[in-house]
């Protein structure tokens, strides 16, 4: 870029030097002739054309290229962001579409779980009732056996008491003496 600027400056000096020399000569002579104004207009035009050429050929294309690259990068980013947004929207729509199905599945699963829990509790309650029934039956049988034993003991005691009272009524001293003598006689006859 510096090289182009140097060339333009050198070219301007080469073009303008004869023009200034002619202008200086003309001012000594009393005024610029008509053709000098014409030459200055063309020199001005040439300088302006050279500056515009240099500006459009050397300075502006990199600037435009840089802006174009920035715009392209921004477009690519926007396109990628749009694609990502569309993907997220599609995912959200799919999730929303599946939401009712998922809720129905959750409800069905919850109902199955609740039914299974109810069945488990019923089975557990039935098992506990059976255990209580078996324990109560065993307790009743044990109480019944204890009552029978107690009843037998009471019946035996009552029988003994009754027998004692009967025996006491019927066992007079004469009967007692006769039993003892009979017992002694039976012992004598034995070989012992």
Secondary structure as UniProt FT lines:
FT   HELIX           2..29
FT   HELIX           34..54
FT   HELIX           55..59
FT   HELIX           60..170
FT   HELIX           173..188
//
